[in-house]
């Protein structure tokens, strides 16, 4: 099928590359010329394991192309994905101006032929009908521009629109996005047109039938077809539930700290309950990233708009904000006065296997440590090697873990990179003024860390 993906951020680029990999003819559109040039060379502008390889293979087979020409993209695609960003505004609501601009642009370039316009961006509930209205506005504006003053319109030259809007939320985990695309738990399609839904099912047939799955013997991927608003709500509800689960286990961890229980054992015990499950029960210093903070806040804002106070979701956010300070409290308990001390951060990104720093707990730690007069150093396997480190203020980014440890009074493990399990902690302890480590993710082996010479402090342990 012919596919156009507008927006090559995290979701758009992964979606476009994977659809090209399964055999569709894809064009990815972005208004950033430098980014387009980079992608044409087969390089990914984001760090995601396996993405560059898939892009390069698709370029070789001619299944993917990159352009800044929206008109060409709209003309090419029978299915048009809107995958631009919807960053949070200070109020908590989503900034939909980029979605609006794309929808209007699509409308101005439609001219014959049926199109399915797919909301892949995480948009507020009700955006499906709103996008349809904006597309129609784009068609109307373009028609006005093409009608000569005082003259009659030339019907064959006017943009026309035969389209339907579908909601197709994404459930990709950064760092595992390629795997998640080919091995999804479910595919959700929201729309009112059976023709559009049928085309979307056809698009996803190779994935639904597990042709590219790790285990191809599994039954077909469940496909949930629902109305637009319900599909939009599925995305928000899923992320809000997972964020709530993490905030819950963090709250229990804080109680464990006070009563002497071990949260890792508690989590294991409740995770064996099939009604609860063991995922997202890792206590630590809170969640961050591009999805959870934005989506939970947006759902709270939507509830407020419709006269409902989402008290549980507000508590989920406040518990997470409080959890960001847990590492600071533990540092103060171990070192007392932080002014004049040097603290090293192991990891900067909000999770491993990504270069994403959006709403990362590390940023809160850097801000608070600077405020209290501490010197902050950091080492991250990705950020330390990339140009992104130049955008960080108030922190000295080191190129390896031993340089990080040298002269530190304490370390804080912020991101649970696999590489951190194989560090030479004994040597690092010798390089430090005070070998203290705050394990902000309960990731390290406490006994091994203690044997290496550290004072080990976990969360809820």
N, C-alpha and C positions, 0 to 999 in steps of 0.2 A: 504494500500500500504506500501511497505518497503522504509523507508526514512533514509538517513544518513545526518546529519548536521555537517559540519566541522567548528569548531570555536564556542565557547560558550560564546561569549561576549553578549552584549545587544541584538542584533538582532538574533543571532544564538540560544541562549537559549530560548528566547520567542517563536521563530518560532518552535523549536523542541518540547517544552512543549505543545504548543497549538495544533500542529498537532497530538501529542500523545493523547491529550484530546479528539479530534474528532474521534479517533479510528484507526489511522495509527500506524504501528510498527516502532518506531524511535530509532536510536542510535545516540547519540551526541558525537563527537570526539573532544578532546582538548589535546594539548601536555603538559599541566600543570598538573602534577600528583596530586598535593595538591588540585587543583581546582576540578579535577575529583573525588577525594575522598570525598570532601565536597558535591558535587552534588549527589553522590551515597547515601549519608545520607539524601537526601531530602532537603538540604539547598541551597538556591540561593546565589551565590557569589555577586549578585547585589541587590540593593533595588528596587523592583518594586511591587506595591500593587497587591496581588493575585497570584504572580508567584510561591512562595514556595508551596502554597496549591495545585496548578495545578500539579507541579512536584511530590509532594508526592502522589497524587491520581494516577498519571500515573505510578509511581513506583509500587504501590500496585496492579494495574491491569496488570502489566507486559508489558505496552505499550511503556515504555521508558527505555533505559539503557545508561550508560555513560562509556566511555573508552578512552584510549590514543592510541589505536591500529588502525591506519589508514587503514591498510590492511583489518581488520575485518569490518570496516565501509564501505569501498568500496565494499566488497563482499556482505554485507547485503543489501545495498540500491539499488533499481532500480532508485530512484531519489536521487541525491547527491547535497546538498546545500553547496556552498562555502560561508561562513559567517564570514570570518576573517576580522580584522580591516584594514582600508586603511587610516592611519593617514596622516595629511598634512606634507609636507616637507617645509623647510624654503622658497622655491621658490613659494609655493602656490599649487603646483601640488600634486596629491595623491601618497603616498608611496604604491606601489603595490607588494612589495617583498613577502608579506605573501600570497597574492593571487597566485603569481607565484609558490611559494614553494608548496602550496596545489595542484595546477593544475598539477605540475610535479609529485607529490606524487600519485595523482589519476591515472595518466598515467602509472606509474610504477607498480600499483597494479591491473589494469584492466586485466581481463582474461576471456573472453567469457561473453555473455549475454549483452543485450542492456541496456545502461544507459542514463539518462538525467542529464546532469551536469548544475546546476543552479547557476548563479551569483546572490547571494543575497546581497553581499557586494556592497557598492556604489563605482563603478569603472569608470574610464574615458571612454568617448564615444569611441567605437571601441574595447573595451576589450573582447567582445564576441568572435570575430575572433582570438584575441590574446590568449585567454585562450585555444581555440581549438588547436592552434599551440603548446602551452606549453604542453598540455596533450599528443599530438602526439610525442613531443620531449621526454617526460617521458617514453612513450612506447618504442621508439627507443633506448633510453639509457639502459633500462632494458633488451631489447633483446640482446644488445651487451654484457652485463654482463653475460648473461646466455649461450652465445655461447662459448663452450670450444675452447681454442687456437688451431687453425689449424683444428678444427673439424666442422662438419655440425650441424646446429641447430636442436634441437628436437622440432618439430612444436607443439606437444601437451603440451609442458612445457613453451612455449614462451607467454608473455603477448600479448593480442590482444585487439583491441578497436573498438567497435561498439557503438558510442555515438553521441549525439547532445548537443549543448550548448543553454541554454535559459537564457534570462535576466528576472528577476522577482524582480524589485525594491520594497523596503519596505517603508511604509509611517507611521511608528509607532511614536507616541508621548511618550517620556519618562514620566512615571507617569500614563499613560493611555494605555500602550501597549497591555494589555490583552483585554481591551475593543475594541481597534482599530483593533486587529486581528479578533475578532468575529463580528465586526460591521464596516467593511471597506467601504469607499466611492467608491472604485473601486479596481480591481485587474488588474495589467498590466503584460502582458506576451509578451516577444519579442523573436522571433526565426524564423528560416527558414524551420523547419521540422514540418509538420502537425502531425506526430506521437508523437513528443515531446510535442507539444502544447496540444494535446488531453490528454496525460498523466497528464499534469499539471492541465488541467480543471477537470479531474477526482479527482486529489488530493484535489482540493479546493471545490469540490461539496458540502460538508456539510456546508461550510462557504458561498458559493454562494447562496445556498438555504435557508440561514438564520436559519439553525437548531440550532445554538448556539447564535443567536442574541438576544439583549435585547427586540426588537420588531420583532417577527417572522412573523408578518403580512405584513411586507414591501415587495416590489417586489424584485426579485433576484438582487444580487450585480452585477453591470456592469463589464464585463470582456473585457478588451481592448487587442486584439492580434495585434501585430505590428512587425516590423523588429527589430533586435537586437539594432541597434544604436538609433532608436527612443525611445525604451523602456528605454535605459540608459539615454537619454536626458530628458525624462519625470521626472525622479527623480531630476536631477539637476535644471531643469526649475521650478519645483514646489517649491523647497526650496529657490531658488533665488527670485522667485516672493514673497513668504511670507516674506523673509528677507527685500526685497525692500519695502513692505507695512509697515513694522515696522519702517524702517528708514524714510519713508515718514511721518508717523504720528509723529515721534520724531522731525523731522525738523519743522513741523507745530507747534508742542508744543513749540519749542524754540522761534518761532515768537509770539505765544500766550503770552509767558512770557513777551515779550517786549511791546505788545500792550494792555495787560490787558484782553484778552479773556481767556476762560476756555476750555482747550483741551478736557476735558471729554464731555462737551456739543457739541463741534465741532465734535468729533468722533461720538457721537450719531446721530448728524444731517446728516453726510455724510454716516454713516453706514446704515441708512434707505433707501438709494438708492440701489435698487436691483442689479445694475451694480457693486457696490462696496462691499456691505455686511459689517457686523459689526465685523467680526473676524479679529484678528491681527491688531487692531487699538488701542491698549492700549499703551499710551506713557509711557516712563520711562527712564531707564539708559542703554538701549540697549539689543541686543540679544547676546547669547553665546551658549555654549553646544558643542556637538560633531558633529552636522550636518550642521547648517547654516554657521558657519565660514569656515569650510572645503569645503563644496560644492560650495559656492559662489566663493571662491578663486580658486577652481579647474576649474570652468566654465570659469572664467576670463583667467586662464592659458591656457585652451584649445583654447579659442578664439585667444589668442596671438600666439599659435602654428600654427594656420591656417590663420594668417595675418589679424585678425580683432581685433580692440580695443573696448572692451565692456565698454563703458564710463559710462553707467547707473549703471552697476554692480560695477564698481570701486567706483562710488559715493556712492552706497549703503554701501560699506565697510567703506569708509572714514567717512560718517555720523555716522555710528555705533561706530567707534573708537573715534570720537569727543564726542559722547553721554556718553561714559564711564566717561568723565571728568565733566559732568554736576553736579553730586553730590558733587564733590570737589569744584566747583565754588560756589555752594550754601552754603557749609560749611564755606568757606572763607568769604562770605558775612555776614553770621550769627555770626561767631566767630572771624572774622578778622584773627589774627595770630593763626595758628594751632600748632606751635611748643609748646610743653609742655602741650597740651590739650589731653583729652582722648575721643576717638570716639568709639561708640559701633555699630556694624553691626548686624541688625536683619536679619538673613538668610545668607547663604554662597553659597548654590548650585545655579546653573544657572536658575533653575525653581523649583517649589514645587513638592513634591511627587517623588523625586529622590535623590540619593546620588552623582550625577554626578557633579564634579567640573571642568570639561573640559571647558576652556575658559570662566569661570564664571566672570561676572563683579566684583564680590567681590575681586577677585585676583588683579585686577587693582587698586581698592580702597585701599587694604592693602599696595600694593607697593607704591602708591602715598602718603598715609598718613605717612608711615614710612620714606619716603624721606623728607617729610616736618617736621619731628620731633614729630609727634603725637604718642601717645600710642593707640594701636588698640585692642579692645576686640570684641568678636563675640559670638552669640548664634544661633544655627541652630538645629531644632528638630531632624535631622538625624545625621549630622556631630558631634554634641556635644556628641552623645551617641556611636559613632563608633570609631574604631582605626584610621580612616582616619585623625582625627584631629592632629595626631602626625606628619603628613606630611606637615602641614601648618607652615610656618615660618613668624615671624613678627606679630603674632596675638595671643592674649590670649583667648582661647576658654572657654566660661563659660557653666555651666550645666543648667541654666535657665535664663529667661528674666530679673528677678529682680536682680540677681547677675550681669548681663550685665549692667543694668542701674546704679548700684551703683557707684558713683564717676564720671560718664560720663559728658562731656560737651555738647554732642550731640549724637543722634542716627540716623542711616541711615537704612531705610527699604530697603533691597536689594532683598529679595525673598518673594513672596506673599503667604507664607504658611497660610492656613486657620486658624491654631491655633493662629496666631497673631491678629486676630480680637477679640479674647476673653481674651487678656492679661489685667492685672490690670494696665492700663496706669496711673491712679491717683497715685497709690503707686510708680510706676516707676518714675514719675515726681518728687516726693518728695525725691527720692534717688539720684537724679542727681544734679550736680553743676549748670548746666544751662539746663532746660527742653526744648531742641530744638529737633525736629524730622524732618528729610528730608525723605519724602515718595517717594522713588525712583521708585515706581510702581503705584502711585496714587491709592493705595489699601485701605487705611484707610479712615474712615469717618472723614473729617476735623473738623466738628463741635464737634463731640464727643471727638476728640483728644484735641481740644482747651479747652473744658470744663474740661478735666482731668488735665489741667494746662500746656499743651505744647504750644510752638510756632510751628505751623504747616507750613511746606513748601513743596509744591508738585512740580510736573514737568509740566509746561505749565498751571498752575492754578492761 
